[in-house]
Amino acid sequence: MTDASLPADESRSWRETVLVYFTPVMLSMLILGFASGLPLYMVFQKLSFWLRDAGIERSTIGFFYWVTLSYTFKFLWAPIVDRVKIPMLHSRLGARRSWIVTAISGTVIGLAIISQTDPTQGLVPVAIGALLLSYSGATLDVAIDAWRIESAPNRMQANMAAAYSLGYRLAYMTSGLGLAISQWADWSVSFLAMAGAMAISAGLVFFMKEPAAGVAKRSLEGSFAMKVVSAVWEPLKQFLERLGGWLVPVILLVMIYRLSDFTMGVMASPLYADIGFDRAIVGGIQSGPGLAATMIGLFVGGIAVFRFGLMKALVIGLVITLITNGAYAWLAATADSESIGRLTVAIVGDNLAGGFVTTAFIAYLSSLVDPANAATQYALISSFYAFVAKFLSGFSGVLADAVGYVNFFLITAAWTVPAGILLFIIMTIGPKAATGRHKFAERETT
């Protein structure tokens, strides 16, 4: 599909806007989103449940959380994913799919190892399996992000992000099925079933299309030292050359754009508990209308970017984040344990905004990335927002204790203001590279 064959933003029909989700590349993205999400949910949530169920101390379980740091520091080995060819598989599948299949294979092995361990008899085998699962999952994320960026032009990246995020949600539901299987059978069968689901995903990768963007530029030449420079320094140099002095405001925007929903989300559950809402009611709203709202938000975000343009969609995202964060201040100020309607409005609104913002923001990050170094650059730039937002979110409880729930949620809503100012500056006087309008020829003709 060539960019020239497609109408400009203003002339896109609603039919074209919707039908873009029913293309083979979107179905592939859905499957890859599932494969990306399942390892994280298994290592982050179900592993902890299993260990506690086996009687392992909470302090020990907490240390196991460190294996998820692989998802934060994946940019360190992203240049390897960008440049190194997997023997035999590379010639059969190409650079991206060969790494995807290899990483999925690592998750399958990790889950299989965990399934054959008994934490009451020793945690070293469990740790080995968890580390392999986590690092393979993080590597899979790097490879899938690169595949996504190279497989569609800028104008379709939001749609790709929506399909990816939906696959992620399906992985969440599947991991819940894994929990049910552990109850019906045992944990060993549960982990093996999830390994089987990942193996099926690997098989489906063979039927997907390998992107052609960036192939020529990814090849390395010269001495080992020169190869290291090309793999590590060259992607950073491209950012500097393309954005120049605008790199600073762009990075600042990346770091704070999602700060509101990250910091607010940490204190949402404590608020429910302190108001006195029944846990079953909260869970029902989250897994029912809340989940539906998230999915709707994901696709509406993709439609907004495709129909109205990336920067306008980012503005809309900030506005609805401001409103939905404010809704939690309203909930904290006016609700009691019987205010189920208000609780539903707050959860549904937040999930709708979260889905919308996720799609638009991933599309913006993707627009900044050169397909020649997609894995390295995307892993690097995404680490800025993930690390900063998660780090500051750790102080959410301290802030809530100091100012109370109502003021806390008003403050988190106010985080959209500096993000909005930066976004306005970039939109009005920023170069094309900073506004996501830089067209990389290889990707735009994919």
C-alpha positions as CSV (number, residue, x, y, z in Angstrom):
1,M,0.0,0.0,0.0
2,T,1.6,3.2,-1.1
3,D,1.2,6.5,0.6
4,A,0.4,8.2,-2.7
5,S,-2.6,6.0,-3.2
6,L,-4.2,7.2,0.0
7,P,-6.2,10.4,0.4
8,A,-5.0,13.2,2.7
9,D,-6.3,13.3,6.3
10,E,-9.1,15.7,5.5
11,S,-10.5,13.5,2.7
12,R,-10.5,10.1,4.3
13,S,-13.9,8.6,4.4
14,W,-15.4,7.0,7.5
15,R,-15.6,3.7,5.5
16,E,-11.9,3.8,4.9
17,T,-11.3,4.7,8.5
18,V,-13.1,1.6,9.8
19,L,-12.0,-0.9,7.1
20,V,-8.3,-0.3,7.9
21,Y,-8.9,-2.5,10.9
22,F,-9.8,-5.5,8.7
23,T,-6.5,-5.8,6.8
24,P,-4.1,-8.8,7.2
25,V,-1.5,-6.6,8.8
26,M,-4.0,-5.6,11.6
27,L,-4.8,-9.3,12.3
28,S,-1.1,-10.0,12.5
29,M,-0.7,-7.1,14.9
30,L,-3.5,-8.5,17.1
31,I,-1.8,-11.8,17.3
32,L,1.6,-10.2,18.1
33,G,0.0,-8.0,20.8
34,F,-1.3,-11.2,22.4
35,A,2.1,-12.8,22.3
36,S,3.7,-9.7,23.8
37,G,1.2,-9.4,26.7
38,L,1.0,-13.0,27.9
39,P,4.6,-13.3,29.2
40,L,4.3,-10.1,31.2
41,Y,1.0,-11.0,32.8
42,M,2.3,-14.5,33.7
43,V,5.5,-13.2,35.3
44,F,4.1,-10.1,36.9
45,Q,0.8,-11.4,38.2
46,K,0.3,-15.2,38.1
47,L,3.8,-16.1,39.2
48,S,3.3,-14.1,42.4
49,F,-0.1,-15.7,43.0
50,W,1.5,-19.2,42.5
51,L,4.4,-18.4,44.9
52,R,2.1,-17.1,47.6
53,D,-0.3,-20.1,47.1
54,A,2.8,-22.3,47.8
55,G,3.4,-20.5,51.1
56,I,6.4,-18.4,50.0
57,E,6.9,-15.3,52.1
58,R,5.7,-11.9,50.8
59,S,9.2,-10.4,51.1
60,T,10.6,-13.1,48.9
61,I,7.8,-12.7,46.4
62,G,8.6,-9.0,46.3
63,F,12.2,-9.7,45.2
64,F,10.8,-11.7,42.3
65,Y,9.3,-8.5,41.0
66,W,12.8,-7.4,40.0
67,V,12.8,-9.9,37.1
68,T,10.3,-7.4,35.4
69,L,13.1,-4.8,35.2
70,S,14.0,-6.4,31.9
71,Y,11.1,-4.5,30.4
72,T,12.5,-1.2,31.7
73,F,16.1,-1.8,30.5
74,K,15.4,-3.6,27.2
75,F,16.9,-0.7,25.3
76,L,20.3,-2.0,26.4
77,W,20.1,-5.0,24.0
78,A,17.7,-3.5,21.5
79,P,20.7,-2.8,19.1
80,I,21.3,-6.5,19.0
81,V,17.8,-7.2,17.9
82,D,18.1,-4.4,15.3
83,R,21.4,-5.7,13.8
84,V,22.2,-9.4,14.6
85,K,21.0,-12.1,12.3
86,I,19.6,-15.3,13.8
87,P,21.3,-18.3,12.1
88,M,19.0,-20.3,9.8
89,L,15.9,-18.5,10.8
90,H,17.0,-15.1,9.3
91,S,17.2,-16.6,5.8
92,R,13.8,-18.2,6.2
93,L,11.8,-15.5,8.0
94,G,13.8,-12.2,7.8
95,A,15.2,-10.0,10.5
96,R,12.0,-9.2,12.5
97,R,10.1,-12.4,12.4
98,S,13.2,-14.5,13.2
99,W,13.7,-12.5,16.4
100,I,10.0,-12.7,17.2
101,V,10.0,-16.5,16.8
102,T,13.3,-16.8,18.8
103,A,12.0,-14.7,21.7
104,I,8.6,-16.5,21.8
105,S,10.6,-19.8,21.9
106,G,12.4,-18.4,25.0
107,T,9.1,-17.7,26.7
108,V,7.8,-21.2,25.9
109,I,10.9,-22.7,27.5
110,G,10.7,-20.4,30.5
111,L,7.1,-21.3,31.1
112,A,7.9,-25.0,30.7
113,I,10.7,-24.7,33.2
114,I,8.4,-23.0,35.7
115,S,5.8,-25.7,35.2
116,Q,8.2,-28.4,36.3
117,T,9.4,-26.7,39.5
118,D,8.2,-26.8,43.0
119,P,8.9,-23.6,44.9
120,T,8.6,-25.4,48.3
121,Q,11.7,-27.4,47.3
122,G,13.8,-24.5,46.2
123,L,13.4,-21.2,44.3
124,V,16.5,-21.3,42.1
125,P,14.8,-23.3,39.3
126,V,11.8,-20.9,39.6
127,A,14.1,-17.9,39.3
128,I,15.8,-19.3,36.2
129,G,12.5,-19.9,34.5
130,A,11.2,-16.5,35.5
131,L,14.3,-14.7,34.3
132,L,14.1,-16.6,30.9
133,L,10.4,-15.8,30.6
134,S,10.9,-12.1,31.5
135,Y,13.9,-11.4,29.4
136,S,12.5,-13.3,26.4
137,G,9.3,-11.3,26.8
138,A,11.1,-8.0,26.9
139,T,13.1,-9.0,23.8
140,L,9.9,-10.0,22.1
141,D,8.5,-6.5,22.8
142,V,11.5,-5.0,21.1
143,A,11.1,-7.2,18.0
144,I,7.4,-6.7,17.8
145,D,7.7,-2.9,18.2
146,A,10.1,-2.9,15.3
147,W,7.9,-5.1,13.2
148,R,4.9,-2.8,13.9
149,I,6.8,0.4,13.0
150,E,8.2,-1.0,9.8
151,S,4.9,-2.6,8.6
152,A,2.8,0.5,8.3
153,P,3.2,4.2,7.5
154,N,2.9,6.9,10.1
155,R,-0.8,7.5,9.4
156,M,-1.6,3.9,10.3
157,Q,0.5,3.6,13.5
158,A,-2.4,4.5,15.7
159,N,-4.5,1.7,14.2
160,M,-1.6,-0.7,14.7
161,A,-1.3,0.4,18.3
162,A,-5.1,-0.2,18.8
163,A,-4.8,-3.7,17.4
164,Y,-1.7,-4.4,19.4
165,S,-3.3,-3.1,22.7
166,L,-6.4,-5.2,22.0
167,G,-4.2,-8.3,21.7
168,Y,-2.6,-7.3,25.0
169,R,-6.0,-7.2,26.6
170,L,-6.8,-10.7,25.2
171,A,-3.6,-11.9,26.8
172,Y,-4.8,-10.5,30.1
173,M,-8.0,-12.5,29.8
174,T,-6.1,-15.6,28.8
175,S,-3.8,-15.3,31.8
176,G,-7.0,-15.2,33.9
177,L,-7.9,-18.4,32.2
178,G,-4.5,-19.8,33.3
179,L,-5.5,-18.9,36.9
180,A,-8.7,-20.9,36.5
181,I,-6.9,-23.8,35.0
182,S,-4.6,-23.9,38.1
183,Q,-7.8,-24.3,40.2
184,W,-9.3,-27.0,38.0
185,A,-6.1,-28.9,37.5
186,D,-2.9,-27.6,39.0
187,W,-0.3,-24.9,38.4
188,S,1.9,-27.2,36.3
189,V,-0.9,-27.7,33.8
190,S,-1.7,-23.9,33.9
191,F,1.9,-22.9,33.0
192,L,2.1,-25.6,30.3
193,A,-1.2,-24.4,28.8
194,M,0.2,-20.8,28.6
195,A,3.3,-22.2,27.0
196,G,1.1,-23.9,24.4
197,A,-0.6,-20.6,23.7
198,M,2.7,-18.9,23.1
199,A,3.9,-21.8,20.8
200,I,0.7,-21.4,18.7
201,S,1.6,-17.7,18.4
202,A,5.1,-18.6,17.2
203,G,3.6,-20.9,14.5
204,L,1.3,-18.1,13.3
205,V,4.3,-15.8,12.8
206,F,5.4,-18.0,9.9
207,F,2.3,-16.8,8.0
208,M,2.8,-13.1,8.6
209,K,4.5,-10.7,6.2
210,E,8.1,-9.6,6.9
211,P,8.4,-5.8,6.6
212,A,10.9,-4.6,4.0
213,A,11.6,-1.2,5.6
214,G,15.1,-0.5,6.8
215,V,16.6,-3.8,5.5
216,A,19.5,-2.3,3.6
217,K,20.5,0.1,6.4
218,R,20.4,-2.6,9.1
219,S,23.4,-4.4,7.6
220,L,26.7,-3.9,9.4
221,E,30.1,-3.5,7.8
222,G,33.7,-2.9,8.9
223,S,35.5,-4.0,12.1
224,F,33.9,-5.0,15.3
225,A,34.4,-1.6,16.8
226,M,32.8,0.0,13.7
227,K,29.8,-2.4,14.0
228,V,29.3,-1.4,17.7
229,V,29.4,2.3,16.7
230,S,26.9,1.7,13.9
231,A,24.6,-0.4,16.1
232,V,24.6,1.9,19.2
233,W,25.7,5.4,18.3
234,E,24.1,5.7,14.9
235,P,20.5,5.5,16.1
236,L,21.2,8.2,18.7
237,K,22.9,10.3,16.2
238,Q,19.9,10.1,13.9
239,F,17.7,11.5,16.7
240,L,20.0,14.4,17.1
241,E,20.3,15.1,13.4
242,R,16.6,14.8,12.8
243,L,15.3,16.8,15.8
244,G,18.2,19.0,16.7
245,G,17.4,21.3,19.5
246,W,13.8,20.1,19.5
247,L,14.9,16.8,20.9
248,V,14.7,18.3,24.4
249,P,11.0,19.4,24.3
250,V,10.1,16.2,22.5
251,I,11.7,14.1,25.2
252,L,10.0,16.2,27.9
253,L,6.7,15.7,26.3
254,V,7.3,12.0,26.1
255,M,8.1,11.9,29.8
256,I,5.1,13.8,31.1
257,Y,2.3,13.2,28.5
258,R,1.0,10.1,30.4
259,L,2.0,11.2,33.9
260,S,-1.6,12.0,34.9
261,D,-3.0,8.6,34.3
262,F,0.1,6.8,35.7
263,T,0.0,8.7,39.0
264,M,-3.7,8.6,39.3
265,G,-4.0,4.9,38.7
266,V,-1.9,3.9,41.7
267,M,-4.4,5.5,44.1
268,A,-7.6,4.4,42.4
269,S,-7.9,1.1,44.2
270,P,-7.1,2.5,47.6
271,L,-9.8,5.1,47.0
272,Y,-12.4,2.3,46.3
273,A,-11.4,0.6,49.5
274,D,-11.5,3.7,51.7
275,I,-14.9,4.7,50.4
276,G,-16.1,1.2,51.2
277,F,-17.1,-0.2,47.8
278,D,-17.6,-4.0,47.7
279,R,-14.7,-5.7,46.0
280,A,-17.0,-7.8,43.8
281,I,-18.8,-4.8,42.5
282,V,-15.5,-3.0,41.7
283,G,-14.2,-6.1,40.0
284,G,-17.4,-6.5,38.0
285,I,-17.3,-2.9,36.8
286,Q,-13.7,-3.2,35.8
287,S,-14.0,-6.5,34.0
288,G,-17.3,-5.6,32.4
289,P,-18.1,-2.1,31.3
290,G,-14.6,-1.0,32.2
291,L,-12.9,-3.5,29.9
292,A,-15.4,-2.6,27.1
293,A,-14.6,1.1,27.6
294,T,-10.9,0.4,27.3
295,M,-11.4,-1.5,24.0
296,I,-13.6,1.2,22.6
297,G,-11.1,3.8,23.6
298,L,-8.3,2.0,21.9
299,F,-10.2,1.9,18.6
300,V,-11.6,5.4,18.9
301,G,-8.1,6.7,19.4
302,G,-6.9,4.9,16.3
303,I,-9.8,6.3,14.3
304,A,-9.1,9.9,15.7
305,V,-5.5,9.7,14.6
306,F,-6.4,8.3,11.2
307,R,-9.2,10.7,10.6
308,F,-8.0,14.0,12.2
309,G,-4.3,13.6,12.5
310,L,-1.8,12.7,15.2
311,M,-1.3,16.0,17.0
312,K,-5.1,16.8,17.2
313,A,-5.6,13.3,18.7
314,L,-2.9,14.0,21.3
315,V,-4.7,17.2,22.3
316,I,-8.0,15.3,22.6
317,G,-6.2,12.8,24.7
318,L,-5.1,15.4,27.2
319,V,-8.6,17.0,27.4
320,I,-10.3,13.7,28.2
321,T,-7.5,12.8,30.7
322,L,-8.1,16.1,32.5
323,I,-11.8,15.4,32.6
324,T,-11.6,11.8,33.8
325,N,-8.9,12.5,36.4
326,G,-11.3,15.2,37.7
327,A,-14.0,12.6,37.8
328,Y,-12.1,10.8,40.5
329,A,-11.9,14.0,42.5
330,W,-15.6,14.2,42.2
331,L,-16.0,10.6,43.2
332,A,-13.8,11.1,46.3
333,A,-15.7,14.3,47.3
334,T,-19.3,13.0,46.9
335,A,-19.4,9.2,46.9
336,D,-20.2,6.7,49.5
337,S,-20.3,2.8,49.4
338,E,-23.7,2.9,47.7
339,S,-22.7,5.3,44.9
340,I,-22.4,2.5,42.3
341,G,-23.4,4.8,39.5
342,R,-20.7,7.3,40.2
343,L,-18.2,4.6,40.6
344,T,-19.2,3.2,37.1
345,V,-18.9,6.6,35.5
346,A,-15.4,7.1,37.0
347,I,-14.1,3.7,36.0
348,V,-15.6,3.8,32.5
349,G,-14.4,7.3,31.8
350,D,-10.9,6.5,33.0
351,N,-10.7,3.4,30.9
352,L,-12.0,5.1,27.9
353,A,-9.5,7.8,28.2
354,G,-6.7,5.4,28.9
355,G,-7.4,3.4,25.8
356,F,-7.6,6.5,23.7
357,V,-4.4,8.0,25.0
358,T,-2.5,4.7,24.7
359,T,-3.3,4.4,21.0
360,A,-2.4,8.0,20.2
361,F,0.7,8.1,22.3
362,I,2.2,4.9,20.9
363,A,1.5,6.3,17.4
364,Y,3.4,9.5,18.3
365,L,6.4,7.5,19.7
366,S,6.3,5.4,16.5
367,S,6.3,8.5,14.3
368,L,9.6,9.6,15.8
369,V,11.4,6.3,14.9
370,D,13.5,5.6,11.8
371,P,12.6,2.1,10.5
372,A,16.3,1.5,9.8
373,N,16.8,1.5,13.6
374,A,13.3,0.8,14.8
375,A,14.1,-1.6,17.6
376,T,16.8,0.5,19.2
377,Q,15.1,3.9,18.8
378,Y,11.7,2.8,20.0
379,A,13.0,0.9,23.0
380,L,15.1,4.0,24.0
381,I,12.4,6.6,23.6
382,S,9.7,4.5,25.2
383,S,12.0,3.9,28.2
384,F,11.9,7.6,29.0
385,Y,8.2,7.7,29.6
386,A,8.0,4.3,31.3
387,F,10.8,5.0,33.8
388,V,10.0,8.6,34.7
389,A,6.2,8.0,35.0
390,K,6.6,4.8,37.0
391,F,9.2,6.4,39.3
392,L,7.1,9.4,40.1
393,S,4.1,7.2,40.5
394,G,5.9,5.6,43.5
395,F,5.3,8.8,45.4
396,S,1.5,8.8,44.8
397,G,0.7,7.5,48.2
398,V,2.9,10.1,49.9
399,L,1.1,12.9,48.0
400,A,-2.4,11.5,48.7
401,D,-1.6,11.2,52.4
402,A,-0.4,14.9,52.4
403,V,-3.3,16.5,50.5
404,G,-6.1,14.0,50.6
405,Y,-7.9,12.2,47.8
406,V,-9.8,15.1,46.3
407,N,-6.7,17.4,46.0
408,F,-4.6,14.5,44.9
409,F,-6.8,13.7,41.9
410,L,-7.1,17.5,41.1
411,I,-3.2,17.6,41.1
412,T,-3.0,14.6,38.8
413,A,-5.5,16.2,36.5
414,A,-3.3,19.3,36.5
415,W,-0.4,17.4,35.1
416,T,-2.1,17.7,31.7
417,V,-1.4,21.4,31.7
418,P,2.4,21.4,31.3
419,A,2.0,18.6,28.8
420,G,-0.6,20.7,26.9
421,I,1.7,23.7,26.8
422,L,4.6,21.6,25.4
423,L,2.3,20.0,22.9
424,F,1.0,23.4,21.8
425,I,4.6,24.7,21.3
426,I,5.6,21.6,19.3
427,M,2.4,21.8,17.2
428,T,2.7,25.4,16.3
429,I,6.4,26.0,15.7
430,G,8.0,22.6,15.8
431,P,9.5,20.9,12.8
432,K,7.9,18.0,11.0
433,A,10.2,15.5,12.8
434,A,8.8,16.7,16.2
435,T,5.2,16.6,15.1
436,G,5.3,13.1,13.7
437,R,5.0,14.3,10.1
438,H,8.5,13.3,9.0
439,K,8.0,10.6,6.3
440,F,10.6,7.8,6.2
441,A,10.5,6.7,2.6
442,E,10.9,3.0,3.3
443,R,8.0,2.8,5.7
444,E,5.6,5.1,3.8
445,T,5.8,2.9,0.7
446,T,5.3,-0.4,2.7
